[in-house]
Amino acid sequence: MSEHEHSGSLSGLSESEAKEFNKFFIASFTAFTVVALIAHVLAWNWRPWG
């Protein structure tokens, strides 16, 4: 086969690498969501659209 054997993971990451990536992904998503919510609140206070 090939030089790189997959250990059952489609991404090729080990379990610890996948957990580290997941932790970074969740933190980034949470930060993005908080910034988006703040932007929506500020925009609503500036010019209500409802």
MOCORZI-V449999 format. One record per backbone hydrogen bond with DSSP energy under -0.5 kcal/mol. CO is the residue of the C=O (numbers start at 1). NH is the residue of the N-H. Records with the same first field share a line. If there is no record, write none. Layout:
CO->NH  NH
This chain:
3->5
14->18
15->19
16->20
17->21
18->22
19->23
20->24
21->25
22->26
23->27
24->28
25->29
26->30
27->31
28->32
29->33
30->34
31->35
32->36
33->37
34->38
35->39
36->40
37->41
38->42
39->43
40->44
41->45
42->46
43->47
